[in-house]
């Protein structure tokens, strides 16, 4: 996924992303297209990842925990591939954050660490 590539939206806003691919239909019809299939897989994998993480957190047996972790990691890889494919097809675009915006966000999440016990 090339996050350095940008496009200009119809309203003139520069965004990270790509133009929508010709592989995707311009208008939605009743047929199931590539975008629909990838979004269905992506949604399923999101739910599966949450379920695996809960199981990993609550399993007692270490051997079973390791199997669950391995399966979860494989699902994460599949999820990433689907997301990257949709990005490459121009389905996902993002606002371009400035350096200070990135620093502010990083600081916010870093400061959350102080709220955790045993820090």
URJO-V175466 format. One record per run of one state. SS is the DSSP state (H for helix, E for strand, C for the rest). FROM is the first residue (numbers start at 1). TO is the last residue. If there is no record, write none. Layout:
ss=SS from=FROM to=TO
ss=SS from=FROM to=TO
//
This chain:
ss=C from=1 to=5
ss=E from=6 to=8
ss=C from=9 to=13
ss=E from=14 to=16
ss=C from=17 to=33
ss=H from=34 to=58
ss=C from=59 to=61
ss=H from=62 to=88
ss=C from=89 to=93
ss=E from=94 to=95
ss=C from=96 to=98
ss=H from=99 to=115
ss=C from=116 to=119
//
